[in-house]
């Protein structure tokens, strides 16, 4: 069975409309995930200062916090 380009386009269009109509949850999840990704990227860009923390100092402060929370 061979289908023409126009028949394929029509089939894809109908399938896409069917998914949009009957599986709104899929679209909702994709949109929410995309928005979360954008927010994370913006937060990372905003936090990027070019200044880096000394690893030993960071580890020391982290250990201090972990011991203090026990």
CHARMM-style PDB file with segment names, atoms N, HN, CA, C and O in Angstrom:
ATOM      1  N   UNK     1       0.841  -1.175   0.000  1.00  0.00      PROA
ATOM      2  CA  UNK     1       0.000   0.000   0.000  1.00  0.00      PROA
ATOM      3  C   UNK     1       0.882   1.233   0.000  1.00  0.00      PROA
ATOM      4  O   UNK     1       1.783   1.364   0.829  1.00  0.00      PROA
ATOM      5  N   UNK     2       0.627   2.112  -0.907  1.00  0.00      PROA
ATOM      6  HN  UNK     2      -0.104   2.006  -1.581  1.00  0.00      PROA
ATOM      7  CA  UNK     2       1.370   3.362  -1.017  1.00  0.00      PROA
ATOM      8  C   UNK     2       0.384   4.506  -0.823  1.00  0.00      PROA
ATOM      9  O   UNK     2      -0.699   4.527  -1.407  1.00  0.00      PROA
ATOM     10  N   UNK     3       0.795   5.468   0.027  1.00  0.00      PROA
ATOM     11  HN  UNK     3       1.675   5.450   0.502  1.00  0.00      PROA
ATOM     12  CA  UNK     3      -0.069   6.635   0.199  1.00  0.00      PROA
ATOM     13  C   UNK     3       0.644   7.858  -0.349  1.00  0.00      PROA
ATOM     14  O   UNK     3       1.871   7.946  -0.336  1.00  0.00      PROA
ATOM     15  N   UNK     4      -0.140   8.777  -0.821  1.00  0.00      PROA
ATOM     16  HN  UNK     4      -1.137   8.705  -0.832  1.00  0.00      PROA
ATOM     17  CA  UNK     4       0.433   9.988  -1.406  1.00  0.00      PROA
ATOM     18  C   UNK     4       0.872  10.940  -0.299  1.00  0.00      PROA
ATOM     19  O   UNK     4       0.519  10.778   0.869  1.00  0.00      PROA
ATOM     20  N   UNK     5       1.635  11.911  -0.695  1.00  0.00      PROA
ATOM     21  HN  UNK     5       1.922  12.042  -1.644  1.00  0.00      PROA
ATOM     22  CA  UNK     5       2.116  12.926   0.245  1.00  0.00      PROA
ATOM     23  C   UNK     5       0.942  13.642   0.907  1.00  0.00      PROA
ATOM     24  O   UNK     5       0.955  13.871   2.117  1.00  0.00      PROA
ATOM     25  N   UNK     6      -0.072  13.995   0.119  1.00  0.00      PROA
ATOM     26  HN  UNK     6      -0.082  13.809  -0.863  1.00  0.00      PROA
ATOM     27  CA  UNK     6      -1.238  14.689   0.664  1.00  0.00      PROA
ATOM     28  C   UNK     6      -2.011  13.808   1.642  1.00  0.00      PROA
ATOM     29  O   UNK     6      -2.494  14.289   2.667  1.00  0.00      PROA
ATOM     30  N   UNK     7      -2.125  12.521   1.324  1.00  0.00      PROA
ATOM     31  HN  UNK     7      -1.732  12.130   0.492  1.00  0.00      PROA
ATOM     32  CA  UNK     7      -2.805  11.601   2.235  1.00  0.00      PROA
ATOM     33  C   UNK     7      -2.033  11.467   3.548  1.00  0.00      PROA
ATOM     34  O   UNK     7      -2.625  11.400   4.625  1.00  0.00      PROA
ATOM     35  N   UNK     8      -0.714  11.429   3.442  1.00  0.00      PROA
ATOM     36  HN  UNK     8      -0.232  11.483   2.567  1.00  0.00      PROA
ATOM     37  CA  UNK     8       0.123  11.342   4.635  1.00  0.00      PROA
ATOM     38  C   UNK     8      -0.032  12.599   5.489  1.00  0.00      PROA
ATOM     39  O   UNK     8      -0.167  12.513   6.709  1.00  0.00      PROA
ATOM     40  N   UNK     9      -0.011  13.757   4.850  1.00  0.00      PROA
ATOM     41  HN  UNK     9       0.099  13.827   3.858  1.00  0.00      PROA
ATOM     42  CA  UNK     9      -0.184  15.011   5.581  1.00  0.00      PROA
ATOM     43  C   UNK     9      -1.534  15.039   6.295  1.00  0.00      PROA
ATOM     44  O   UNK     9      -1.628  15.453   7.450  1.00  0.00      PROA
ATOM     45  N   UNK    10      -2.579  14.592   5.594  1.00  0.00      PROA
ATOM     46  HN  UNK    10      -2.503  14.255   4.655  1.00  0.00      PROA
ATOM     47  CA  UNK    10      -3.917  14.565   6.180  1.00  0.00      PROA
ATOM     48  C   UNK    10      -3.958  13.617   7.373  1.00  0.00      PROA
ATOM     49  O   UNK    10      -4.535  13.946   8.410  1.00  0.00      PROA
ATOM     50  N   UNK    11      -3.356  12.458   7.233  1.00  0.00      PROA
ATOM     51  HN  UNK    11      -2.887  12.191   6.391  1.00  0.00      PROA
ATOM     52  CA  UNK    11      -3.321  11.474   8.310  1.00  0.00      PROA
ATOM     53  C   UNK    11      -2.571  12.016   9.529  1.00  0.00      PROA
ATOM     54  O   UNK    11      -3.021  11.857  10.664  1.00  0.00      PROA
ATOM     55  N   UNK    12      -1.446  12.647   9.289  1.00  0.00      PROA
ATOM     56  HN  UNK    12      -1.080  12.776   8.367  1.00  0.00      PROA
ATOM     57  CA  UNK    12      -0.665  13.232  10.388  1.00  0.00      PROA
ATOM     58  C   UNK    12      -1.459  14.339  11.061  1.00  0.00      PROA
ATOM     59  O   UNK    12      -1.491  14.419  12.288  1.00  0.00      PROA
ATOM     60  N   UNK    13      -2.096  15.190  10.276  1.00  0.00      PROA
ATOM     61  HN  UNK    13      -2.070  15.125   9.279  1.00  0.00      PROA
ATOM     62  CA  UNK    13      -2.901  16.283  10.816  1.00  0.00      PROA
ATOM     63  C   UNK    13      -4.036  15.731  11.687  1.00  0.00      PROA
ATOM     64  O   UNK    13      -4.260  16.218  12.795  1.00  0.00      PROA
ATOM     65  N   UNK    14      -4.745  14.724  11.193  1.00  0.00      PROA
ATOM     66  HN  UNK    14      -4.564  14.328  10.292  1.00  0.00      PROA
ATOM     67  CA  UNK    14      -5.848  14.128  11.951  1.00  0.00      PROA
ATOM     68  C   UNK    14      -5.356  13.490  13.246  1.00  0.00      PROA
ATOM     69  O   UNK    14      -6.001  13.602  14.289  1.00  0.00      PROA
ATOM     70  N   UNK    15      -4.222  12.829  13.170  1.00  0.00      PROA
ATOM     71  HN  UNK    15      -3.698  12.738  12.323  1.00  0.00      PROA
ATOM     72  CA  UNK    15      -3.653  12.198  14.360  1.00  0.00      PROA
ATOM     73  C   UNK    15      -3.249  13.246  15.386  1.00  0.00      PROA
ATOM     74  O   UNK    15      -3.493  13.079  16.581  1.00  0.00      PROA
ATOM     75  N   UNK    16      -2.636  14.315  14.924  1.00  0.00      PROA
ATOM     76  HN  UNK    16      -2.437  14.450  13.953  1.00  0.00      PROA
ATOM     77  CA  UNK    16      -2.213  15.392  15.813  1.00  0.00      PROA
ATOM     78  C   UNK    16      -3.425  16.028  16.490  1.00  0.00      PROA
ATOM     79  O   UNK    16      -3.403  16.279  17.695  1.00  0.00      PROA
ATOM     80  N   UNK    17      -4.471  16.286  15.725  1.00  0.00      PROA
ATOM     81  HN  UNK    17      -4.488  16.082  14.746  1.00  0.00      PROA
ATOM     82  CA  UNK    17      -5.701  16.864  16.282  1.00  0.00      PROA
ATOM     83  C   UNK    17      -6.313  15.907  17.300  1.00  0.00      PROA
ATOM     84  O   UNK    17      -6.790  16.336  18.350  1.00  0.00      PROA
ATOM     85  N   UNK    18      -6.299  14.633  16.996  1.00  0.00      PROA
ATOM     86  HN  UNK    18      -5.911  14.284  16.143  1.00  0.00      PROA
ATOM     87  CA  UNK    18      -6.828  13.626  17.914  1.00  0.00      PROA
ATOM     88  C   UNK    18      -6.056  13.626  19.232  1.00  0.00      PROA
ATOM     89  O   UNK    18      -6.653  13.558  20.307  1.00  0.00      PROA
ATOM     90  N   UNK    19      -4.742  13.701  19.147  1.00  0.00      PROA
ATOM     91  HN  UNK    19      -4.257  13.757  18.274  1.00  0.00      PROA
ATOM     92  CA  UNK    19      -3.920  13.738  20.357  1.00  0.00      PROA
ATOM     93  C   UNK    19      -4.206  15.004  21.152  1.00  0.00      PROA
ATOM     94  O   UNK    19      -4.354  14.948  22.373  1.00  0.00      PROA
ATOM     95  N   UNK    20      -4.285  16.142  20.475  1.00  0.00      PROA
ATOM     96  HN  UNK    20      -4.165  16.188  19.483  1.00  0.00      PROA
ATOM     97  CA  UNK    20      -4.570  17.401  21.166  1.00  0.00      PROA
ATOM     98  C   UNK    20      -5.936  17.368  21.843  1.00  0.00      PROA
ATOM     99  O   UNK    20      -6.113  17.923  22.928  1.00  0.00      PROA
ATOM    100  N   UNK    21      -6.881  16.727  21.208  1.00  0.00      PROA
ATOM    101  HN  UNK    21      -6.736  16.277  20.327  1.00  0.00      PROA
ATOM    102  CA  UNK    21      -8.239  16.680  21.733  1.00  0.00      PROA
ATOM    103  C   UNK    21      -8.387  15.674  22.870  1.00  0.00      PROA
ATOM    104  O   UNK    21      -8.993  15.977  23.898  1.00  0.00      PROA
ATOM    105  N   UNK    22      -7.841  14.498  22.688  1.00  0.00      PROA
ATOM    106  HN  UNK    22      -7.349  14.252  21.853  1.00  0.00      PROA
ATOM    107  CA  UNK    22      -8.083  13.412  23.637  1.00  0.00      PROA
ATOM    108  C   UNK    22      -7.005  13.220  24.692  1.00  0.00      PROA
ATOM    109  O   UNK    22      -7.260  12.582  25.713  1.00  0.00      PROA
ATOM    110  N   UNK    23      -5.825  13.745  24.480  1.00  0.00      PROA
ATOM    111  HN  UNK    23      -5.617  14.263  23.651  1.00  0.00      PROA
ATOM    112  CA  UNK    23      -4.726  13.551  25.430  1.00  0.00      PROA
ATOM    113  C   UNK    23      -4.129  14.887  25.847  1.00  0.00      PROA
ATOM    114  O   UNK    23      -2.932  15.127  25.690  1.00  0.00      PROA
ATOM    115  N   UNK    24      -4.983  15.746  26.379  1.00  0.00      PROA
ATOM    116  HN  UNK    24      -5.955  15.550  26.507  1.00  0.00      PROA
ATOM    117  CA  UNK    24      -4.521  17.066  26.819  1.00  0.00      PROA
ATOM    118  C   UNK    24      -3.467  16.955  27.911  1.00  0.00      PROA
ATOM    119  O   UNK    24      -2.636  17.849  28.070  1.00  0.00      PROA
ATOM    120  N   UNK    25      -3.501  15.859  28.663  1.00  0.00      PROA
ATOM    121  HN  UNK    25      -4.176  15.133  28.534  1.00  0.00      PROA
ATOM    122  CA  UNK    25      -2.521  15.660  29.721  1.00  0.00      PROA
ATOM    123  C   UNK    25      -1.095  15.597  29.178  1.00  0.00      PROA
ATOM    124  O   UNK    25      -0.164  16.069  29.832  1.00  0.00      PROA
ATOM    125  N   UNK    26      -0.915  15.019  27.990  1.00  0.00      PROA
ATOM    126  HN  UNK    26      -1.671  14.636  27.460  1.00  0.00      PROA
ATOM    127  CA  UNK    26       0.422  14.947  27.386  1.00  0.00      PROA
ATOM    128  C   UNK    26       0.949  16.336  27.051  1.00  0.00      PROA
ATOM    129  O   UNK    26       2.111  16.656  27.301  1.00  0.00      PROA
ATOM    130  N   UNK    27       0.072  17.149  26.481  1.00  0.00      PROA
ATOM    131  HN  UNK    27      -0.872  16.890  26.278  1.00  0.00      PROA
ATOM    132  CA  UNK    27       0.458  18.514  26.120  1.00  0.00      PROA
ATOM    133  C   UNK    27       0.742  19.320  27.382  1.00  0.00      PROA
ATOM    134  O   UNK    27       1.720  20.064  27.444  1.00  0.00      PROA
ATOM    135  N   UNK    28      -0.116  19.170  28.387  1.00  0.00      PROA
ATOM    136  HN  UNK    28      -0.912  18.566  28.337  1.00  0.00      PROA
ATOM    137  CA  UNK    28       0.060  19.901  29.639  1.00  0.00      PROA
ATOM    138  C   UNK    28       1.406  19.563  30.282  1.00  0.00      PROA
ATOM    139  O   UNK    28       2.128  20.459  30.718  1.00  0.00      PROA
ATOM    140  N   UNK    29       1.739  18.288  30.341  1.00  0.00      PROA
ATOM    141  HN  UNK    29       1.152  17.560  29.987  1.00  0.00      PROA
ATOM    142  CA  UNK    29       3.015  17.862  30.922  1.00  0.00      PROA
ATOM    143  C   UNK    29       4.202  18.431  30.152  1.00  0.00      PROA
ATOM    144  O   UNK    29       5.185  18.866  30.752  1.00  0.00      PROA
ATOM    145  N   UNK    30       4.110  18.428  28.834  1.00  0.00      PROA
ATOM    146  HN  UNK    30       3.311  18.075  28.347  1.00  0.00      PROA
ATOM    147  CA  UNK    30       5.203  18.946  28.007  1.00  0.00      PROA
ATOM    148  C   UNK    30       5.386  20.442  28.221  1.00  0.00      PROA
ATOM    149  O   UNK    30       6.515  20.926  28.307  1.00  0.00      PROA
ATOM    150  N   UNK    31       4.278  21.177  28.306  1.00  0.00      PROA
ATOM    151  HN  UNK    31       3.362  20.784  28.236  1.00  0.00      PROA
ATOM    152  CA  UNK    31       4.354  22.630  28.508  1.00  0.00      PROA
ATOM    153  C   UNK    31       4.915  22.939  29.892  1.00  0.00      PROA
ATOM    154  O   UNK    31       5.775  23.809  30.033  1.00  0.00      PROA
ATOM    155  N   UNK    32       4.438  22.236  30.907  1.00  0.00      PROA
ATOM    156  HN  UNK    32       3.740  21.529  30.793  1.00  0.00      PROA
ATOM    157  CA  UNK    32       4.934  22.461  32.269  1.00  0.00      PROA
ATOM    158  C   UNK    32       6.434  22.179  32.348  1.00  0.00      PROA
ATOM    159  O   UNK    32       7.181  22.951  32.949  1.00  0.00      PROA
ATOM    160  N   UNK    33       6.867  21.097  31.753  1.00  0.00      PROA
ATOM    161  HN  UNK    33       6.260  20.470  31.264  1.00  0.00      PROA
ATOM    162  CA  UNK    33       8.291  20.757  31.769  1.00  0.00      PROA
ATOM    163  C   UNK    33       9.124  21.811  31.044  1.00  0.00      PROA
ATOM    164  O   UNK    33      10.213  22.167  31.495  1.00  0.00      PROA
ATOM    165  N   UNK    34       8.613  22.305  29.927  1.00  0.00      PROA
ATOM    166  HN  UNK    34       7.728  22.016  29.561  1.00  0.00      PROA
ATOM    167  CA  UNK    34       9.333  23.337  29.174  1.00  0.00      PROA
ATOM    168  C   UNK    34       9.446  24.618  29.992  1.00  0.00      PROA
ATOM    169  O   UNK    34      10.501  25.253  30.003  1.00  0.00      PROA
ATOM    170  N   UNK    35       8.372  25.003  30.679  1.00  0.00      PROA
ATOM    171  HN  UNK    35       7.516  24.487  30.671  1.00  0.00      PROA
ATOM    172  CA  UNK    35       8.397  26.213  31.507  1.00  0.00      PROA
ATOM    173  C   UNK    35       9.380  26.043  32.661  1.00  0.00      PROA
ATOM    174  O   UNK    35      10.131  26.966  32.977  1.00  0.00      PROA
ATOM    175  N   UNK    36       9.380  24.875  33.289  1.00  0.00      PROA
ATOM    176  HN  UNK    36       8.771  24.125  33.032  1.00  0.00      PROA
ATOM    177  CA  UNK    36      10.334  24.614  34.370  1.00  0.00      PROA
ATOM    178  C   UNK    36      11.771  24.679  33.868  1.00  0.00      PROA
ATOM    179  O   UNK    36      12.639  25.227  34.547  1.00  0.00      PROA
ATOM    180  N   UNK    37      12.029  24.129  32.695  1.00  0.00      PROA
ATOM    181  HN  UNK    37      11.324  23.684  32.143  1.00  0.00      PROA
ATOM    182  CA  UNK    37      13.375  24.172  32.112  1.00  0.00      PROA
ATOM    183  C   UNK    37      13.808  25.605  31.845  1.00  0.00      PROA
ATOM    184  O   UNK    37      14.953  25.970  32.110  1.00  0.00      PROA
ATOM    185  N   UNK    38      12.899  26.414  31.322  1.00  0.00      PROA
ATOM    186  HN  UNK    38      11.969  26.117  31.107  1.00  0.00      PROA
ATOM    187  CA  UNK    38      13.210  27.821  31.055  1.00  0.00      PROA
ATOM    188  C   UNK    38      13.525  28.537  32.358  1.00  0.00      PROA
ATOM    189  O   UNK    38      14.488  29.301  32.435  1.00  0.00      PROA
ATOM    190  N   UNK    39      12.711  28.292  33.391  1.00  0.00      PROA
ATOM    191  HN  UNK    39      11.929  27.672  33.329  1.00  0.00      PROA
ATOM    192  CA  UNK    39      12.948  28.918  34.692  1.00  0.00      PROA
ATOM    193  C   UNK    39      14.295  28.527  35.276  1.00  0.00      PROA
ATOM    194  O   UNK    39      15.009  29.370  35.818  1.00  0.00      PROA
ATOM    195  N   UNK    40      14.641  27.254  35.166  1.00  0.00      PROA
ATOM    196  HN  UNK    40      14.060  26.570  34.725  1.00  0.00      PROA
ATOM    197  CA  UNK    40      15.931  26.782  35.670  1.00  0.00      PROA
ATOM    198  C   UNK    40      17.082  27.440  34.920  1.00  0.00      PROA
ATOM    199  O   UNK    40      18.067  27.857  35.530  1.00  0.00      PROA
ATOM    200  N   UNK    41      16.961  27.532  33.610  1.00  0.00      PROA
ATOM    201  HN  UNK    41      16.161  27.194  33.114  1.00  0.00      PROA
ATOM    202  CA  UNK    41      18.010  28.167  32.801  1.00  0.00      PROA
ATOM    203  C   UNK    41      18.175  29.634  33.168  1.00  0.00      PROA
ATOM    204  O   UNK    41      19.296  30.129  33.284  1.00  0.00      PROA
ATOM    205  N   UNK    42      17.057  30.329  33.350  1.00  0.00      PROA
ATOM    206  HN  UNK    42      16.146  29.927  33.256  1.00  0.00      PROA
ATOM    207  CA  UNK    42      17.123  31.742  33.727  1.00  0.00      PROA
ATOM    208  C   UNK    42      17.768  31.908  35.100  1.00  0.00      PROA
ATOM    209  O   UNK    42      18.571  32.820  35.303  1.00  0.00      PROA
ATOM    210  N   UNK    43      17.425  31.038  36.035  1.00  0.00      PROA
ATOM    211  HN  UNK    43      16.773  30.298  35.870  1.00  0.00      PROA
ATOM    212  CA  UNK    43      18.021  31.106  37.370  1.00  0.00      PROA
ATOM    213  C   UNK    43      19.520  30.842  37.311  1.00  0.00      PROA
ATOM    214  O   UNK    43      20.299  31.497  38.005  1.00  0.00      PROA
ATOM    215  N   UNK    44      19.923  29.884  36.483  1.00  0.00      PROA
ATOM    216  HN  UNK    44      19.291  29.352  35.919  1.00  0.00      PROA
ATOM    217  CA  UNK    44      21.350  29.588  36.340  1.00  0.00      PROA
ATOM    218  C   UNK    44      22.088  30.770  35.727  1.00  0.00      PROA
ATOM    219  O   UNK    44      23.180  31.120  36.173  1.00  0.00      PROA
ATOM    220  N   UNK    45      21.504  31.380  34.716  1.00  0.00      PROA
ATOM    221  HN  UNK    45      20.616  31.096  34.353  1.00  0.00      PROA
ATOM    222  CA  UNK    45      22.143  32.533  34.080  1.00  0.00      PROA
ATOM    223  C   UNK    45      22.248  33.699  35.056  1.00  0.00      PROA
ATOM    224  O   UNK    45      23.268  34.387  35.098  1.00  0.00      PROA
ATOM    225  N   UNK    46      21.196  33.921  35.841  1.00  0.00      PROA
ATOM    226  HN  UNK    46      20.368  33.361  35.807  1.00  0.00      PROA
ATOM    227  CA  UNK    46      21.193  35.019  36.801  1.00  0.00      PROA
ATOM    228  C   UNK    46      22.234  34.803  37.889  1.00  0.00      PROA
ATOM    229  O   UNK    46      22.867  35.751  38.354  1.00  0.00      PROA
ATOM    230  N   UNK    47      22.405  33.549  38.292  1.00  0.00      PROA
ATOM    231  HN  UNK    47      21.890  32.779  37.914  1.00  0.00      PROA
ATOM    232  CA  UNK    47      23.350  33.237  39.351  1.00  0.00      PROA
ATOM    233  C   UNK    47      24.792  33.185  38.902  1.00  0.00      PROA
ATOM    234  O   UNK    47      25.704  33.172  39.728  1.00  0.00      PROA
ATOM    235  N   UNK    48      25.004  33.154  37.609  1.00  0.00      PROA
ATOM    236  HN  UNK    48      24.264  33.165  36.937  1.00  0.00      PROA
ATOM    237  CA  UNK    48      26.356  33.048  37.071  1.00  0.00      PROA
ATOM    238  C   UNK    48      27.063  34.399  37.204  1.00  0.00      PROA
ATOM    239  O   UNK    48      26.677  35.371  36.554  1.00  0.00      PROA
ATOM    240  N   UNK    49      28.090  34.458  38.038  1.00  0.00      PROA
ATOM    241  HN  UNK    49      28.404  33.668  38.566  1.00  0.00      PROA
ATOM    242  CA  UNK    49      28.807  35.714  38.254  1.00  0.00      PROA
ATOM    243  C   UNK    49      30.249  35.637  37.783  1.00  0.00      PROA
ATOM    244  O   UNK    49      30.922  36.661  37.665  1.00  0.00      PROA
ATOM    245  N   UNK    50      30.721  34.442  37.517  1.00  0.00      PROA
ATOM    246  HN  UNK    50      30.174  33.610  37.613  1.00  0.00      PROA
ATOM    247  CA  UNK    50      32.116  34.284  37.130  1.00  0.00      PROA
ATOM    248  C   UNK    50      33.018  34.105  38.332  1.00  0.00      PROA
ATOM    249  O   UNK    50      34.208  33.824  38.191  1.00  0.00      PROA
ATOM    250  N   UNK    51      32.443  34.272  39.529  1.00  0.00      PROA
ATOM    251  HN  UNK    51      31.477  34.501  39.644  1.00  0.00      PROA
ATOM    252  CA  UNK    51      33.215  34.083  40.751  1.00  0.00      PROA
ATOM    253  C   UNK    51      33.006  32.655  41.232  1.00  0.00      PROA
ATOM    254  O   UNK    51      31.888  32.141  41.219  1.00  0.00      PROA
ATOM    255  N   UNK    52      34.085  32.027  41.654  1.00  0.00      PROA
ATOM    256  HN  UNK    52      34.993  32.445  41.664  1.00  0.00      PROA
ATOM    257  CA  UNK    52      33.992  30.648  42.089  1.00  0.00      PROA
ATOM    258  C   UNK    52      34.417  30.534  43.540  1.00  0.00      PROA
ATOM    259  O   UNK    52      35.241  31.311  44.025  1.00  0.00      PROA
ATOM    260  N   UNK    53      33.851  29.568  44.218  1.00  0.00      PROA
ATOM    261  HN  UNK    53      33.182  28.937  43.824  1.00  0.00      PROA
ATOM    262  CA  UNK    53      34.126  29.334  45.628  1.00  0.00      PROA
ATOM    263  C   UNK    53      35.262  28.332  45.738  1.00  0.00      PROA
ATOM    264  O   UNK    53      35.357  27.388  44.953  1.00  0.00      PROA
ATOM    265  N   UNK    54      36.110  28.547  46.712  1.00  0.00      PROA
ATOM    266  HN  UNK    54      36.033  29.313  47.350  1.00  0.00      PROA
ATOM    267  CA  UNK    54      37.190  27.620  46.992  1.00  0.00      PROA
ATOM    268  C   UNK    54      36.593  26.293  47.451  1.00  0.00      PROA
ATOM    269  O   UNK    54      35.743  26.264  48.341  1.00  0.00      PROA
ATOM    270  N   UNK    55      37.036  25.203  46.846  1.00  0.00      PROA
ATOM    271  HN  UNK    55      37.726  25.226  46.123  1.00  0.00      PROA
ATOM    272  CA  UNK    55      36.462  23.882  47.140  1.00  0.00      PROA
ATOM    273  C   UNK    55      36.639  23.497  48.605  1.00  0.00      PROA
ATOM    274  O   UNK    55      35.716  22.966  49.222  1.00  0.00      PROA
ATOM    275  N   UNK    56      37.804  23.756  49.158  1.00  0.00      PROA
ATOM    276  HN  UNK    56      38.554  24.187  48.657  1.00  0.00      PROA
ATOM    277  CA  UNK    56      38.055  23.394  50.557  1.00  0.00      PROA
ATOM    278  C   UNK    56      37.151  24.190  51.493  1.00  0.00      PROA
ATOM    279  O   UNK    56      36.612  23.648  52.457  1.00  0.00      PROA
ATOM    280  N   UNK    57      36.990  25.467  51.205  1.00  0.00      PROA
ATOM    281  HN  UNK    57      37.428  25.908  50.422  1.00  0.00      PROA
ATOM    282  CA  UNK    57      36.119  26.314  52.025  1.00  0.00      PROA
ATOM    283  C   UNK    57      34.666  25.846  51.925  1.00  0.00      PROA
ATOM    284  O   UNK    57      33.950  25.814  52.926  1.00  0.00      PROA
ATOM    285  N   UNK    58      34.241  25.488  50.730  1.00  0.00      PROA
ATOM    286  HN  UNK    58      34.822  25.514  49.917  1.00  0.00      PROA
ATOM    287  CA  UNK    58      32.881  24.995  50.519  1.00  0.00      PROA
ATOM    288  C   UNK    58      32.649  23.706  51.303  1.00  0.00      PROA
ATOM    289  O   UNK    58      31.638  23.562  51.990  1.00  0.00      PROA
ATOM    290  N   UNK    59      33.596  22.768  51.194  1.00  0.00      PROA
ATOM    291  HN  UNK    59      34.417  22.884  50.636  1.00  0.00      PROA
ATOM    292  CA  UNK    59      33.481  21.485  51.887  1.00  0.00      PROA
ATOM    293  C   UNK    59      33.446  21.694  53.396  1.00  0.00      PROA
ATOM    294  O   UNK    59      32.684  21.037  54.106  1.00  0.00      PROA
ATOM    295  N   UNK    60      34.270  22.607  53.876  1.00  0.00      PROA
ATOM    296  HN  UNK    60      34.889  23.141  53.300  1.00  0.00      PROA
ATOM    297  CA  UNK    60      34.328  22.907  55.303  1.00  0.00      PROA
ATOM    298  C   UNK    60      32.977  23.432  55.794  1.00  0.00      PROA
ATOM    299  O   UNK    60      32.480  22.992  56.831  1.00  0.00      PROA
ATOM    300  N   UNK    61      32.385  24.369  55.054  1.00  0.00      PROA
ATOM    301  HN  UNK    61      32.789  24.726  54.211  1.00  0.00      PROA
ATOM    302  CA  UNK    61      31.086  24.926  55.441  1.00  0.00      PROA
ATOM    303  C   UNK    61      29.981  23.877  55.333  1.00  0.00      PROA
ATOM    304  O   UNK    61      29.075  23.841  56.167  1.00  0.00      PROA
ATOM    305  N   UNK    62      30.051  23.040  54.328  1.00  0.00      PROA
ATOM    306  HN  UNK    62      30.786  23.070  53.651  1.00  0.00      PROA
ATOM    307  CA  UNK    62      29.050  21.989  54.146  1.00  0.00      PROA
ATOM    308  C   UNK    62      29.116  20.992  55.299  1.00  0.00      PROA
ATOM    309  O   UNK    62      28.086  20.617  55.860  1.00  0.00      PROA
ATOM    310  N   UNK    63      30.319  20.567  55.649  1.00  0.00      PROA
ATOM    311  HN  UNK    63      31.155  20.871  55.193  1.00  0.00      PROA
ATOM    312  CA  UNK    63      30.490  19.636  56.772  1.00  0.00      PROA
ATOM    313  C   UNK    63      29.965  20.244  58.068  1.00  0.00      PROA
ATOM    314  O   UNK    63      29.318  19.565  58.864  1.00  0.00      PROA
ATOM    315  N   UNK    64      30.245  21.521  58.270  1.00  0.00      PROA
ATOM    316  HN  UNK    64      30.771  22.073  57.622  1.00  0.00      PROA
ATOM    317  CA  UNK    64      29.790  22.218  59.471  1.00  0.00      PROA
ATOM    318  C   UNK    64      28.264  22.220  59.533  1.00  0.00      PROA
ATOM    319  O   UNK    64      27.687  21.975  60.592  1.00  0.00      PROA
ATOM    320  N   UNK    65      27.617  22.491  58.418  1.00  0.00      PROA
ATOM    321  HN  UNK    65      28.086  22.690  57.558  1.00  0.00      PROA
ATOM    322  CA  UNK    65      26.145  22.500  58.373  1.00  0.00      PROA
ATOM    323  C   UNK    65      25.580  21.105  58.608  1.00  0.00      PROA
ATOM    324  O   UNK    65      24.598  20.939  59.332  1.00  0.00      PROA
ATOM    325  N   UNK    66      26.205  20.105  57.992  1.00  0.00      PROA
ATOM    326  HN  UNK    66      27.003  20.241  57.404  1.00  0.00      PROA
ATOM    327  CA  UNK    66      25.708  18.740  58.148  1.00  0.00      PROA
ATOM    328  C   UNK    66      25.839  18.266  59.593  1.00  0.00      PROA
ATOM    329  O   UNK    66      24.945  17.597  60.111  1.00  0.00      PROA
ATOM    330  N   UNK    67      26.933  18.605  60.237  1.00  0.00      PROA
ATOM    331  HN  UNK    67      27.660  19.149  59.816  1.00  0.00      PROA
ATOM    332  CA  UNK    67      27.133  18.218  61.633  1.00  0.00      PROA
ATOM    333  C   UNK    67      26.183  18.981  62.543  1.00  0.00      PROA
ATOM    334  O   UNK    67      25.736  18.449  63.559  1.00  0.00      PROA
ATOM    335  N   UNK    68      25.871  20.221  62.188  1.00  0.00      PROA
ATOM    336  HN  UNK    68      26.234  20.653  61.363  1.00  0.00      PROA
ATOM    337  CA  UNK    68      24.959  21.043  62.986  1.00  0.00      PROA
ATOM    338  C   UNK    68      23.513  20.604  62.879  1.00  0.00      PROA
ATOM    339  O   UNK    68      22.710  20.899  63.764  1.00  0.00      PROA
ATOM    340  N   UNK    69      23.167  19.902  61.807  1.00  0.00      PROA
ATOM    341  HN  UNK    69      23.819  19.662  61.088  1.00  0.00      PROA
ATOM    342  CA  UNK    69      21.772  19.485  61.621  1.00  0.00      PROA
ATOM    343  C   UNK    69      21.454  18.164  62.310  1.00  0.00      PROA
ATOM    344  O   UNK    69      20.298  17.741  62.327  1.00  0.00      PROA
ATOM    345  N   UNK    70      22.464  17.505  62.878  1.00  0.00      PROA
ATOM    346  HN  UNK    70      23.403  17.849  62.865  1.00  0.00      PROA
ATOM    347  CA  UNK    70      22.249  16.199  63.536  1.00  0.00      PROA
ATOM    348  C   UNK    70      21.696  16.359  64.918  1.00  0.00      PROA
ATOM    349  OT1 UNK    70      21.457  15.367  65.606  1.00  0.00      PROA
TER     350      UNK     70
END
